[in-house]
């Protein structure tokens, strides 16, 4: 496994990492109302999250976003690891988009006005998958 990312991977890692890190940092000071809103949307799509306390959930989400953002920004984290973390995180966001009522136009994958904010996260999934695929495909045959 390569220690430092390839130079052409840096812009994608920096772009995704700064956005996710910023989101995580913003959530660290979420008030109970914001926590309830974030938790409500997440638990409506992923019912198992409904068992968690909203404030505790948002604190955990904040820490996860900070960790994923940092993994992308710190160059000693291998691209395979950072890409896998980003892919998992983005997969959850795309799941919210696909499973939350009102996010898509009726009978379509195209976003409704309400879904624009979430569907834009597909770029995170693309970056994560690209990092993982490149690292796996560039491995020498054994």
C-alpha positions in Angstrom: 0.0 0.0 0.0 1.4 3.3 -1.1 2.2 5.7 1.8 1.6 9.1 0.0 -1.2 9.8 -2.5 -0.4 10.2 -6.1 -0.1 13.9 -7.1 -3.2 13.8 -9.3 -5.3 12.5 -6.3 -4.5 15.5 -4.1 -7.1 18.0 -5.6 -10.0 15.5 -5.2 -8.8 14.6 -1.7 -8.5 18.3 -0.7 -11.8 19.3 -2.2 -13.8 16.5 -0.5 -11.8 16.6 2.7 -12.3 20.3 3.3 -16.0 20.1 2.7 -16.5 17.1 5.0 -14.2 18.5 7.7 -16.1 21.8 7.7 -19.4 20.0 8.0 -18.1 18.0 10.9 -16.7 21.1 12.6 -20.0 22.9 12.1 -21.9 20.1 13.8 -19.7 20.1 16.9 -21.7 23.0 18.4 -25.1 21.9 17.1 -27.9 23.1 19.4 -30.7 20.6 20.5 -33.0 21.9 17.7 -30.5 21.3 15.0 -29.6 17.9 16.4 -33.3 17.0 16.4 -33.6 18.0 12.8 -30.5 16.1 11.6 -31.5 13.1 13.7 -35.1 13.2 12.5 -34.1 13.1 8.8 -31.5 10.4 9.3 -33.8 8.2 11.5 -36.7 8.6 9.0 -34.5 7.0 6.4 -32.5 4.7 8.6 -35.0 3.6 11.3 -32.4 1.9 13.5 -31.0 5.4 14.2 -34.2 6.4 15.9 -33.1 4.6 19.1 -30.2 7.0 19.6 -30.5 10.3 21.4 -30.4 13.2 18.9 -27.6 15.1 20.6 -25.5 12.0 21.0 -26.2 11.1 17.3 -25.1 14.5 16.0 -21.9 14.3 18.2 -21.1 10.9 16.7 -21.9 12.2 13.2 -19.7 15.2 13.8 -16.8 13.0 14.9 -17.2 10.7 11.9 -17.2 13.6 9.5 -14.1 15.1 11.1 -12.4 11.7 10.9 -13.3 11.2 7.2 -12.3 14.8 6.3 -9.0 14.5 8.2 -8.3 11.1 6.5 -8.6 12.8 3.1 -6.5 15.8 4.1 -3.7 14.0 5.8 -1.4 12.7 3.1 0.0 9.8 5.1 -3.4 8.2 5.1 -3.3 5.8 2.1 -5.7 6.7 -0.7 -7.3 3.2 -0.4 -8.2 3.8 3.2 -9.3 7.4 2.7 -11.3 6.5 -0.4 -13.0 3.6 1.4 -14.0 5.9 4.3 -15.3 8.5 1.8 -17.2 5.9 -0.2 -19.0 4.5 2.9 -19.8 8.0 4.1 -21.1 9.2 0.7 -23.0 5.9 0.3 -25.0 6.9 3.4 -25.7 10.3 2.0 -26.9 8.9 -1.3 -29.0 6.4 0.6 -30.7 9.4 2.3 -31.3 10.9 -1.1 -32.8 7.7 -2.6 -34.9 6.7 0.4 -36.2 10.0 1.8 -39.6 10.8 0.4 -39.7 14.1 -1.6 -36.0 14.1 -2.5 -36.7 12.9 -6.1 -39.2 13.8 -8.8 -42.0 11.3 -9.0 -40.9 8.1 -10.8 -37.4 9.4 -11.4 -33.9 9.5 -10.1 -33.8 13.3 -10.9 -33.9 15.4 -7.8 -36.7 17.5 -6.7 -35.9 21.0 -5.4 -35.7 19.6 -1.9 -33.3 16.9 -3.1 -30.7 19.1 -4.7 -28.6 19.5 -1.6 -28.3 15.7 -1.1 -27.9 14.6 -4.7 -25.0 16.9 -5.1 -23.1 14.6 -2.7 -22.8 12.1 -5.5 -19.5 13.7 -6.3 -18.2 12.5 -3.0 -19.2 9.0 -3.9 -17.4 9.4 -7.3 -14.2 10.6 -5.6 -14.2 7.8 -3.1 -14.9 5.1 -5.7 -12.1 6.6 -7.9 -9.6 6.5 -5.1 -10.4 2.9 -4.2 -10.5 1.7 -7.8 -7.2 3.3 -8.7 -5.5 1.8 -5.7 -6.9 -1.6 -6.2 -6.3 -1.7 -10.0 -2.7 -0.4 -9.7 -1.6 -3.2 -7.4 1.0 -5.4 -9.0 0.0 -9.0 -9.8 1.3 -11.6 -7.3 
